[in-house]
């Protein structure tokens, strides 16, 4: 027996018909959506929620294969909130822990980051959705309280307490101060996604971030320590 005869007689060429010019597979819309990343679904869901509100948005409008990732519209909304708000608040806590400057500068940084990452983006419409509809969805109300309201209060309380501990701020009720800091952020977002989104005339035009800075300046002047004996 020769060396050639000792080789196996079955090869993949004898059983597979290889097409030298394969035609690309056609991918339909549902197949493309199935391959879409969860991030794309969250972006699409955010746009619909902001445009239509939570109750009026149907899960099928986001994606036919939505339930591959999220079992319900409620869970999808929770994922949108976590992506745009919960993560941002957690990063704010890291900023408080690492900040080296004054506490006034820290609060300014928190407000600036909030505006750049959330307030000036479509995600700011989440505030309007929550205030308008959460009363009809108790589960979402509790979720939003746990995931956003309590952590945001904790974040600003920690920033203010830092100033008090360093002798920079007066010892005022922490939660009330935190509320005073957070309220204009929410109001600005709601205004931008209500009257700010309508083609109305005659109203006073105020740049949102400029308005926030003015509010913060007024608030910080009330927070900073001062000599009670100094003339007013």
N, C-alpha and C positions, 0 to 999 in steps of 0.2 A: 504494500500500500504506500502510495506516495504521500509526501507531506501535504499536498493540496487536497488529497482525498480525505485526510484525517480531519479537515475543518468541518464545523457544523454545517448541515445542508439547509437549515432553516434560518432565514434572516428576516428582519422587519420589512425589507423591500418586497419580499414575496407575498406579504399579507396586507400591506397598507398601500393604498393608492394615493400618493401625494400629489396634490394639485400645485404645479409650479407657480400659478398666478391666482392665489386665493382671493376671493371677493370679500371685502370687509363686511362684517355682520351689521345689519341695520338695527339700531337701538331705538325703540319707541319711547314716547314721553314717559310712560309709567316705568319703563326699565331705567331711564335716566334718573328719574326721581328716586327709584330704589337705591341707586348708587350714590345719591346725594349724601353728603356728610351731614351729621346732626347740626353743625354750625349753620349750614344753608337753611335747614328747616327752622332753626331759631330765628334767623334773620327774616325769613318769609313770614313766620308767625308774628313777630314783632310788628312788621309793617301792617298786617291785617288787623291785629288787635288795636293798634293806634288809630287806624282808619275807621274801623267799624265798631270798636268796643268789644268787650269780652263776650257778652251774651249773644251778640249778633254774628260773631265769627263762627263759622262751621269748620270743624277739624278737617273735613275733606277739601276745603279750599287751600289748606296749607300743603297737603300732599296726600295722595291716595295711599301711600305706604307709611303714613305717620305713625301708626301703631307698632311698627317695627322698632321704634325708638321710645315713644311715649304712649302709655296705655289710654290716655284720655286728654281732652282739651285742658282740663284743670292741671294735669301734670305738665303739659306743654307750657302753660302760662307760668307755672312755678319755675320751670327751667329757664324761661326768658327772664324772669325776675332775678334768679340766682346769677345768671350770666352778666346782667347789666347793673345790678345793685348790690347783691350780697358779696360778690367778689370785690367790688370797689370799696365797700365798707371795710372788708378784711384788710385790704391794702392800706386803707387809712389808719388802721390800728398799728400796722407796721411802721407807718410814717411817724406816728406819735412816739413809738418806742425808740426810733432812731434819730429823731430830730435833735439838732445841736443848737439851734438858734433860740430866739425868744419865743414865748408862747403866743404872742400876738402874730408873729411871722408864721408860726405853726398853723394857726387858725386860718390865716390868709392862704397858706398853701393848700389846706384841706378844701377851702372854697374854690380856689383856682382849679385844682385837679378835678373836683366835682363838675365844674362847668365844662372843662375841656373834654372829659371822658363821658359825661352823662348829660348835663344840662343843655349843651349845644347840639345834641344828637337826637335822632328820632326816638331813642329810648326814653327821653324825658316825658313822652306822652304816657308812660306807665302811671305816673302820678294821677293824671286825669282819669284814666280807666279805673284805678283803685277807688278814688274818692266818689266817682259817679256810680259804681256798680257793686262795690264790695259788700254793701249792706244786704244785697240779695244772695250773697254767696258766703255764708258764715265760715266755711272751711278755709276759703281763700283769705278771709279777714284775719283768721288766727294765724295762717301761714305768713301773711304779710307782716303781722305784728311781730312774730317770732324771728323772721328772716331779715326784716328791714327796720322797723320802727325801734325795737329794743336795741339792736346792735348800733343803729345810728345814734340813738340817745347815749349809749355807752361810749361811743367814739368821741362825741363832742364833750361829754362830761369829763372824760379822761384828759382831753386837751385843756379844758378850763381848770380842772384840778391841778394839773401841772403848773399852770400859771399861779394859782393860789399858793401851792407848796413853795414856789420859788420867790414868793413875795411880789409878783408882777401884777396879780389881779386881786381885787377885793373878794372877800369870802361871801359870795352871794349864793342863793340856792342853786345847786348845780343843774338840776333837771329843768328849772325855769330858764336858766341861761342857755342851756342846750336847745330848748324849744325856741327861744328867741333867735338862735343862730340857724336852726333848721327851717323855720317857717318861711323866710323869704326865698329859700332855695326851692321849696315846693311851690310857693305862689308864683315865682318866676316861670317855672316849668309849665304850670297850668295856664298862665297867661299866654305863653308862647304857643301853646297847642289849642287855644280857644280863640280869643280875640286876635292874637298875633297871626293866626292862620286864616283870618277872614279879611277880605278886601274892603275894610271900612275906612272912612275918611273923617278927618276932623279931630281925631284923638291925639293926645300928647304922645309923641314917639320918644321912648327911652331905650337906650341900648341896655339889654338885659344884664350883661356883666358889669357895666358901669353902675347900674342901679344897685347891684349886689355889693360892689365895692363901697358905695356911699353908705349903704346900710351897715356894713361891717365897720367902717370908720366911726360912725355914730355909736355903734355898740361897744367897740373897743375903748372909746373915750369914757364910756360909763363903767367899763370893767377895770381899767388900770387903777392902781393904787395912787392916792394923792394925799398931800398934807392937809389935814382937816383945818389947820390953822391958816392956810393960805387964803388970800382973798378970792372971792368967787365973782 
